[in-house]
Amino acid sequence: MEESPIKKQQDMTWLENLQKNSWEPEVIISGISLAVLFVIPSRLFDISIILIQDYGLEQIPAQLILVYFSVIISVFKIFLVSHLVMRFVWAGMLGITYAFPNGIVKEKLFKYSQSVDYRPPQYYLLKLEQWCSMLYGAPIGVVIPIFSITLYLLVLIGIYLVFNLDFQVVYIVFILSMLVFAVGSFAGERFKIKNMVGKSMSGTVGAIYQSNLGRWFFVVFSVGLIVLASPFIAQDIEGFSSYQASVNTSDSHYAWPDDRGYFEEFNSGKKRFARMWTPNKKISGEVMDLYLARYEREENSIPNMNELLQSDTIQWKKVESLIDQYQIYLNDSLVEAEKWVKVTAGHTGQKALFGQIPIGHLSSGIHEIRLEKLVYLPPFLNVGNELRHRKQWARFEFVKE
């Protein structure tokens, strides 16, 4: 049964009123969303680290999740900040039109300005209203496809963790499925993917912007938006590589160790430690409390390590437990703690190995603790399944009082 003309007119009137007053919820939503979006990246960073250290997720999928979410958040930040700025300008123009309803009175201008053909303030007010509304809906066409891909990746990672699969299998499935989806989207109607994408919200929004602003303009605009978001993405993932247990620290960080990453007293942000840490930089007494960050995947790699050690050229003793993967040097002298215990420590309560390193024989002054590590590289796309001796895994200087 078709709708009556009265019902259709009521719906159109309601929609027109909603469009006219849309600025109110836009400003409220933008303000609240921005407050949340500036907090979320640090939480996502922490969650990704927890997945790596406590649940054995590998670096690549964890970083992919972090980058994808950072793209989404950064795009929204750019749009919402731009929208709020334009709304402030719009509010100013609205105030001008209210305070001066007659607009420009040319007779009262200087003579050289009286010949200029000025536009009325209402023109810019309507333009700003149009731009604000257009800008507010644009993220839908950019963000929803990325968000859908991220959710799909999360499902695959969940399967990977639950069933303890090789990540290379999950990665190949992810890449192949993305290629099939991309080919199907541009292929004929018989694949039905093209129609499915077209009927989605992001497909409709993309088609609206392309048809009204231009096809290539929308493509260049979307790519430019990602480029513009790159500095924010880089900031969100800064320091994430330190949590990749299978690699050395970068040369710059090894040469200039960051005290915030090695001493609890300087870790004001209460971030998880990536490699090793101790409570204070200045130490007095006979021993130094030392904590080694625990990684689930490193502990699970012990059988693979011992199997490869039988034929590998790396000179390393048999790995009986997690602590056997490390060599601790105090001023270039190999040292061992009397006992290592598993603890939950630090500001965030992360799992770690705790031991006490004897320092009573040291003179007062600056000394160095250096950590070397045996790592197992899992198989990935015909590479890996190898052992590596990481000699620049971690280091810091402390002061013996």
N, C-alpha and C positions, 0 to 999 in steps of 0.2 A: 504494500500500500504506500503510495507516494505521500510525502509530507504536504500539508496544506500550505497555501501561500502565506497565511498569517504566521504559522510556525517558522517558515523560512525567513520571513521578515524579522521575527523576534530573534532568531539566531544571528542574523546579519547585524542587527542593532547591538546585540550583546557583544559580538566580535569587534565591532567598531569602537564601542566604549572601552573594551579591554585593550585594544591597540592604543587608544588615546591616553590611557592611564598606565601604560606598561612601564613608564619610567620609574614609578614608585617601587614595584617589586624588583626591577632591574638594579637600582641603586642599592637596595637592601641586600639582595642576593650577592651582588658584586663585593660589597664590603665584608660580609660574613665569609664568603668564599675565599677572599684574599687572606683574611686572618688565618684561616685553616690551611690554605695552600703553602704559606710560608713556614708552617710547622711540619707538614707531612714529609718533606724530603729527608729530614734528619731521622724521622721514625722509620722510613723505608730503608734507609742506610743501616740502621741498627737491626732491623728485621732480616735484611740480607746477610749481615754478619752472623747473626744467630743461626740462620739456616746453614751457613758454611761451617761454623765451628761446632755447633751442637748436634746438627742433623746430617752432616756429611754431604751437603750439596756442593757440587764443584763450582769453581770460580766462574766459568763461562755462563752457565744458566743463571747464576745469581746476579752477575753483572748485566745480562740481557734484561732481566726483570727490572733491575734498578734503572737502567737506561730508558727502557720503554715507559715506565711510570714517570721518570723525570721529563721525558718529552711531553707527555700529556700535561703534567703539572706546569711546565714552563710555558707551553702554548696558552693554557688558561691564564697564567699570570700576565702574559703580554696582552692578551685580549681584555682582561678585566681591568688592568691598570689603565690601558688606553681608553676603555669605555668610561671609567670613572673620570678621567681627565676631560674627556669630551662632554660628559654630563655636567661637569663644573662650568665649562664654557657655555653649554646650553642653558644652564641656570642663569648665567650672567646675561645672556641675550634675552631670556625670558623676563628678567628684571628690567632690562632696558625697554622692552616693548610695553611693559606695564607702567613704568615711570614716564615714558614719553610716547603716549599712544599716537601722537600726530607724526611721529617719525622725524624726518629731517625738514627743517624750515629753512629753505635756501636763502630767503631774504635776509636772514640774520648771519649768514656766513660771510667770510671775506670775499671780495669780488672775484678773485682768481679761482675760488672754489665753487662759485655759484653756477659755473658752466659745466661742472662735472655731473655726469649722470649716475647718482648714487642708487644703490639698491636699498629697499626698505629692510629694517631689521627682521621683519617677519620672514623674509626670504631665507636668511641665514638660520633663523630659528627652525624653520621647517627642514632645511638641509641637514642641520645638526641632528634633528630628531630622526631623520632617515638614516644618517650615517651611524648613529648610536644603535638603532635597532638592527641595522645590517651587521654591524660589528659584533653585536651580542650573540647572534646566531651562527656566526662563522665557525667557531671552534667545533661545532657538531660535525661538520663535514671533514675536519682534519683529525679530530681526537678519537671519534668512535671506531674507525677502522684500526687505529693503533691499539686502542683498548681491547678490541675483540681479539686481535692477535696475541696480546699479552695474556688474556684469560685462557686462550687455547694453549699457550706455552705453559701456564701455571698448571693446567690439567695434566699435560704430558710430564711435567716435573713431579707432580704428585704421584703419578704412576711409577715413574723412575725411582722415587725414594721408597715407596711402599714395597715394590717388588725387587729392589736392589739391582736394577738393570745397569748395563753399560751405558754411559751417557752418549756415546757415539751412535747407538741405536736410536735413542730418543732424538738426537740432533738430526740424523738423516731423515727420520719420519717427519720432523718439523719442517725441514727445508723442502722435501719432496711434496708435502701437502700444500705448502705455500706456493710452489711452482704450479701444481695442478690447479689450485684455486685461481692463480693469476692467468694461466692459459685458458681455463674455462670461462673466466670473466670476459675475455676478448673473443672467445670462439662463438660458434653458431648457437642458435636458439635451442638445439637439442640437448645441450648440457645443462640448461635451466639455471646455471649459476648466474648468468648475466641478468636474467629477470629477477632472481632473488636479491641480487645486489641493488638493482634498480628500485625495487619495492621497499628497501630498507630506509630507515630515517636518514642515515648518512648519504645514501644514494640520492634521495630526493633533495636533500639540502645541497649536495654538490651540483646536481642538475640545475637547481634554481640559480645558484651563483654563476655557474658557467653560462647559462642562457641569458642572464641579465648583465653580467659584467664582461663576458667574453671567455672562450674556452682556454686560450693560452694565458690570459691574464690570471685566471684562477689557478692554473698549474704553476705558473711562475710565483704567484702569491703564496701558495702552499709550500713550495720548496724554499722560498725566501723566509718564510715563517720558521721553518726548521733551522735554517742557518742562523736566524736571529736568536733562536732559543739555545744555540750551541754553547755560548758562554755560561748560561744558567745550568745546562746539563753538566758541563765540565766541573762547575763548582759543586754540584750535588754529588758527583762521584769521586771528588778529590780525596785521595788517601785510600781508596778502595783496593788498589793494587797491593797495599801492604798486607792484606789479609789472604793473599795467595801464597799458601804455605810451601808450594813447590818451587818457588823462585827466590833468588836473592833480593835483598833490598836494592833499590836503585843506587847508583854510584853517589849521587848527591846526598841522599839520605844516609848512606853509609858513612860518607866523609863528614857530614854534619848531622849527627843524630839529633832528633827532636825530643827534648826532655818530656814533652807531653805524652809521648808514646812509650816511655820507659819508667816514669816515676809517678806514683799515685798523687803526690803532693802538687804536681803541675797539671794533672788531668782534671781541670776545672769543668770541662764539658761532660765528664763522667762517661767517656767513650770506652768501649771494650778495647783491651790491649790486643795487639796483633801478634806479638811474638814472645817477648819476655818483659818482666817489670819487677820493680822493687819499690817499697814504700817511699824512701827518701833518698835524695842525692848525697847528702852528708850523713856518713855512717860512723858510729863509734861502737866499740865492742869487739868481740872476737869473731863474730860471724855476720854474714849478710843474708837477709831473707830474700830468696829469689823465686819468682814464679814463672813457669813456662806455660804459655797459652796452649790449651788442648784443642786439637782438631779431630773430629770423629773419623774422617776419611783417612787421616794419617795413621790412626790407631788400627784401622781395619786393613791397612796395607802391609802389616807385618809379615803375613805368610808369603806375599809376593816378593817382599824384600829378601827374605831368607832364601827363597828359591833362586833368585837372580844372583845373590852373593856367591853362590857356589861356582858360577862361571864368569862373573864380572871381574874386571881388573881393579875395581875400587877396593882398597884395603880397609875393611870395616869389620868389626866383630859381629858375631851373631846377634840379631835383634830379638831379645826376649820380651821386652816391654817397650812402652812408648819412650821412656827416658833413654833407651839404648839408641834412639835415632839421633841423639844430640851429642856434641862434644863441646864442653865448656872450657874456655881459656881465660885465665886471670893473668893479665900482662904477658900473654903468649905462653904461659905455662898451663898444661892440661890439668884440670882439677876435677874432683868429684865430691858430691855431698855424701855424708854418711848414709842418709836415707831420703827417699823421695816419697811423698804421700799425695794422694788425690784430694783436692780441696775445691770448694766453691768460694771464690774470693773476689776482691776488687769492688769498685763502686757498683758495678752492674751484676755482681754475683756470677761471674763466668767460671767455667770449669778450668782447672789448671793443675799442674804438678808443682808441689811446693818442696823446696829444699833449702838448706843453709850452707853457704859457701864459707870456708874458713878464711878470715882476713886478718887474724891477730898478728901474723908475722909481717904484715905490710907496714911501711913507714907512713907518716902523715903526708898527705898530698893527694894528687890526682892519680887514679888508677883506672884500668879498663877491664870490662867484662865483654868477652866476645863469644858468640854462639855459632857453631857450624852444625850443619844438619844433613843427614842422609834422607833423600826424598825418592819416592816412587812415582814415575810418570805413567799413568794408566794408558792403555791403547786408545788412540783416537785417529780415525781416518788414515790407517796404515802407518802411523808413527806412534811412539810411546812404548809402553811395556819395558821401561828401562829404569836404571838407577842413576841418580846424579848426586854428587857431593857439592853442596852449597856452602862455600867458604865465607860468603858475606851475608849470612842469614840475618844476623842481628848483632848490634854492639852498642855500648854506652859507656861513658866515663862517670865515675863517682868520686867523692872526696872522702878519704879516710881521715878522721879527726884524731 
